[in-house]
Amino acid sequence: MKLMRLFSTTSVKGTEKYLDSQKKYELIRTILYFAISFSLYISGYVTTKSNANLLTVVAVVGCLPACKSLVGAIMFLRYKSCPSDTVALIKEHNEGLCGLFDLVFTSAQKTYTVAHITVKGNTLCGLSMAKEFPENDFQQHLTGLLKADGFKDVNIKIFTSREKYLNRLDQLQELSADETNTNGIIETLKNITL
């Protein structure tokens, strides 16, 4: 277990099993924050035999980050990582391509869960494990975010069929494309997801 992972996820976003492992870190951080607030309250009460002390105030204020962490933990509990068999198949077909696993995009209206995304040049394709995926809404949402970061004319396609997605990965490997935008788009995707 990495201590820094409790406070920063930037180095592990997009890795396989990210969502499943992040649930544990979110829960541990939440328990730690509440334990600190509770211990401060108990310390103040034991020493003064009253609730009217400075440690009680600090403990109550300490509940603010604890509650924020609890919201994050509840949010992560809703999502599941890409299944192991699918991860293995994607790795076979994704050699030489830049891809990210376990992405959750949030907009004002909806939340979009994408099991894997591959980027090559201005082509972005992904796999959603949902039976129905609101692709048009997702395309509009993601296109706006990518344009804000200076990436225009990005072709976005999300598949709900694993076989079709794997076929598309094979096609992308054969595609000759200008890959100057690939790393920038990958970094943008990491920054805009949970």
PEFEN-V64877 format. One record per residue. N is the residue number from 0. RES is the residue in one small letter. PSI is psi in whole degrees, -180 to 180 (none if undefined). OMEGA is omega in whole degrees, -180 to 180 (999 if undefined). NEAR is the number of other ideal C-beta (glycine too) atoms within 10 Angstrom. Layout:
n=N res=RES psi=PSI omega=OMEGA near=NEAR
n=N res=RES psi=PSI omega=OMEGA near=NEAR
This chain:
n=0 res=m psi=135 omega=-179 near=8
n=1 res=k psi=126 omega=-178 near=9
n=2 res=l psi=-41 omega=-178 near=7
n=3 res=m psi=-24 omega=-179 near=9
n=4 res=r psi=-22 omega=177 near=16
n=5 res=l psi=-25 omega=-173 near=16
n=6 res=f psi=-14 omega=-180 near=8
n=7 res=s psi=132 omega=-179 near=10
n=8 res=t psi=6 omega=-173 near=19
n=9 res=t psi=-32 omega=-177 near=10
n=10 res=s psi=-17 omega=-176 near=11
n=11 res=v psi=-5 omega=178 near=16
n=12 res=k psi=136 omega=177 near=18
n=13 res=g psi=-2 omega=178 near=21
n=14 res=t psi=161 omega=-179 near=13
n=15 res=e psi=145 omega=-178 near=21
n=16 res=k psi=22 omega=-180 near=14
n=17 res=y psi=-48 omega=-176 near=23
n=18 res=l psi=-42 omega=-180 near=21
n=19 res=d psi=-42 omega=-180 near=14
n=20 res=s psi=-34 omega=-179 near=18
n=21 res=q psi=-29 omega=176 near=22
n=22 res=k psi=-45 omega=-178 near=18
n=23 res=k psi=-44 omega=-180 near=13
n=24 res=y psi=-39 omega=179 near=20
n=25 res=e psi=-43 omega=179 near=21
n=26 res=l psi=-43 omega=180 near=17
n=27 res=i psi=-44 omega=180 near=15
n=28 res=r psi=-42 omega=-180 near=19
n=29 res=t psi=-46 omega=179 near=21
n=30 res=i psi=-42 omega=179 near=14
n=31 res=l psi=-46 omega=180 near=13
n=32 res=y psi=-45 omega=179 near=20
n=33 res=f psi=-36 omega=179 near=17
n=34 res=a psi=-39 omega=178 near=11
n=35 res=i psi=-47 omega=179 near=16
n=36 res=s psi=-43 omega=-180 near=20
n=37 res=f psi=-42 omega=-180 near=14
n=38 res=s psi=-36 omega=176 near=13
n=39 res=l psi=-42 omega=179 near=19
n=40 res=y psi=-46 omega=-180 near=20
n=41 res=i psi=-42 omega=179 near=12
n=42 res=s psi=-44 omega=178 near=15
n=43 res=g psi=-40 omega=-179 near=20
n=44 res=y psi=-40 omega=-179 near=16
n=45 res=v psi=-41 omega=-177 near=9
n=46 res=t psi=-33 omega=-176 near=10
n=47 res=t psi=-10 omega=-177 near=13
n=48 res=k psi=29 omega=-179 near=8
n=49 res=s psi=155 omega=175 near=9
n=50 res=n psi=-17 omega=-175 near=13
n=51 res=a psi=79 omega=177 near=9
n=52 res=n psi=168 omega=-176 near=16
n=53 res=l psi=-35 omega=180 near=10
n=54 res=l psi=-31 omega=176 near=19
n=55 res=t psi=-42 omega=178 near=17
n=56 res=v psi=-45 omega=179 near=14
n=57 res=v psi=-39 omega=179 near=15
n=58 res=a psi=-41 omega=179 near=22
n=59 res=v psi=-43 omega=178 near=13
n=60 res=v psi=-33 omega=178 near=11
n=61 res=g psi=-17 omega=177 near=19
n=62 res=c psi=-20 omega=179 near=16
n=63 res=l psi=-55 omega=177 near=11
n=64 res=p psi=-29 omega=178 near=15
n=65 res=a psi=-42 omega=179 near=19
n=66 res=c psi=-38 omega=176 near=14
n=67 res=k psi=-41 omega=178 near=12
n=68 res=s psi=-36 omega=178 near=20
n=69 res=l psi=-40 omega=177 near=18
n=70 res=v psi=-44 omega=177 near=11
n=71 res=g psi=-41 omega=179 near=17
n=72 res=a psi=-44 omega=179 near=19
n=73 res=i psi=-39 omega=180 near=12
n=74 res=m psi=-44 omega=-179 near=15
n=75 res=f psi=-27 omega=180 near=20
n=76 res=l psi=-20 omega=-178 near=12
n=77 res=r psi=-20 omega=-170 near=11
n=78 res=y psi=151 omega=179 near=17
n=79 res=k psi=149 omega=177 near=13
n=80 res=s psi=164 omega=176 near=20
n=81 res=c psi=133 omega=-180 near=22
n=82 res=p psi=148 omega=-175 near=12
n=83 res=s psi=-39 omega=-180 near=10
n=84 res=d psi=-37 omega=177 near=9
n=85 res=t psi=-38 omega=178 near=19
n=86 res=v psi=-45 omega=-179 near=18
n=87 res=a psi=-42 omega=179 near=10
n=88 res=l psi=-42 omega=180 near=17
n=89 res=i psi=-42 omega=-180 near=22
n=90 res=k psi=-36 omega=178 near=13
n=91 res=e psi=-41 omega=-175 near=11
n=92 res=h psi=-7 omega=-173 near=18
n=93 res=n psi=10 omega=-177 near=18
n=94 res=e psi=128 omega=179 near=8
n=95 res=g psi=-4 omega=179 near=7
n=96 res=l psi=155 omega=177 near=17
n=97 res=c psi=124 omega=-179 near=16
n=98 res=g psi=161 omega=179 near=21
n=99 res=l psi=140 omega=177 near=21
n=100 res=f psi=159 omega=167 near=22
n=101 res=d psi=67 omega=-179 near=27
n=102 res=l psi=136 omega=176 near=24
n=103 res=v psi=117 omega=179 near=17
n=104 res=f psi=136 omega=179 near=18
n=105 res=t psi=138 omega=173 near=13
n=106 res=s psi=179 omega=180 near=14
n=107 res=a psi=-28 omega=-176 near=5
n=108 res=q psi=-40 omega=-171 near=8
n=109 res=k psi=167 omega=171 near=11
n=110 res=t psi=133 omega=-178 near=12
n=111 res=y psi=125 omega=178 near=21
n=112 res=t psi=124 omega=-179 near=19
n=113 res=v psi=124 omega=-176 near=24
n=114 res=a psi=-37 omega=-180 near=26
n=115 res=h psi=143 omega=176 near=26
n=116 res=i psi=137 omega=175 near=25
n=117 res=t psi=138 omega=180 near=23
n=118 res=v psi=131 omega=172 near=26
n=119 res=k psi=111 omega=-177 near=23
n=120 res=g psi=-123 omega=178 near=17
n=121 res=n psi=19 omega=178 near=19
n=122 res=t psi=126 omega=179 near=20
n=123 res=l psi=122 omega=175 near=24
n=124 res=c psi=152 omega=-176 near=22
n=125 res=g psi=169 omega=179 near=25
n=126 res=l psi=125 omega=174 near=26
n=127 res=s psi=137 omega=179 near=22
n=128 res=m psi=-3 omega=178 near=16
n=129 res=a psi=149 omega=179 near=12
n=130 res=k psi=-39 omega=177 near=6
n=131 res=e psi=132 omega=-179 near=7
n=132 res=f psi=127 omega=-180 near=18
n=133 res=p psi=77 omega=-171 near=15
n=134 res=e psi=-42 omega=-179 near=16
n=135 res=n psi=-44 omega=178 near=8
n=136 res=d psi=-43 omega=-180 near=13
n=137 res=f psi=-42 omega=179 near=19
n=138 res=q psi=-44 omega=179 near=16
n=139 res=q psi=-44 omega=-180 near=13
n=140 res=h psi=-51 omega=-176 near=20
n=141 res=l psi=-37 omega=178 near=25
n=142 res=t psi=-43 omega=178 near=17
n=143 res=g psi=-42 omega=180 near=10
n=144 res=l psi=-40 omega=180 near=16
n=145 res=l psi=-38 omega=177 near=22
n=146 res=k psi=-37 omega=179 near=12
n=147 res=a psi=-27 omega=178 near=10
n=148 res=d psi=6 omega=175 near=14
n=149 res=g psi=13 omega=179 near=9
n=150 res=f psi=106 omega=-178 near=18
n=151 res=k psi=160 omega=176 near=10
n=152 res=d psi=42 omega=176 near=9
n=153 res=v psi=125 omega=178 near=18
n=154 res=n psi=121 omega=-176 near=11
n=155 res=i psi=129 omega=177 near=19
n=156 res=k psi=125 omega=177 near=13
n=157 res=i psi=127 omega=-180 near=21
n=158 res=f psi=147 omega=172 near=21
n=159 res=t psi=-7 omega=177 near=14
n=160 res=s psi=122 omega=-179 near=11
n=161 res=r psi=-41 omega=-178 near=17
n=162 res=e psi=-44 omega=179 near=9
n=163 res=k psi=-38 omega=179 near=13
n=164 res=y psi=-44 omega=179 near=23
n=165 res=l psi=-38 omega=176 near=18
n=166 res=n psi=-41 omega=179 near=13
n=167 res=r psi=-36 omega=176 near=20
n=168 res=l psi=-41 omega=177 near=23
n=169 res=d psi=-41 omega=178 near=12
n=170 res=q psi=-39 omega=-180 near=13
n=171 res=l psi=-34 omega=179 near=20
n=172 res=q psi=-34 omega=-180 near=14
n=173 res=e psi=-17 omega=-177 near=6
n=174 res=l psi=131 omega=174 near=12
n=175 res=s psi=119 omega=-176 near=7
n=176 res=a psi=153 omega=174 near=12
n=177 res=d psi=113 omega=-173 near=9
n=178 res=e psi=25 omega=-179 near=14
n=179 res=t psi=-30 omega=-179 near=9
n=180 res=n psi=-12 omega=-172 near=22
n=181 res=t psi=-56 omega=-177 near=19
n=182 res=n psi=-36 omega=178 near=11
n=183 res=g psi=-42 omega=178 near=14
n=184 res=i psi=-40 omega=178 near=22
n=185 res=i psi=-45 omega=-180 near=18
n=186 res=e psi=-39 omega=177 near=13
n=187 res=t psi=-43 omega=179 near=20
n=188 res=l psi=-41 omega=178 near=24
n=189 res=k psi=-36 omega=-176 near=16
n=190 res=n psi=-23 omega=-175 near=11
n=191 res=i psi=6 omega=180 near=16
n=192 res=t psi=166 omega=177 near=20
n=193 res=l psi=none omega=999 near=18
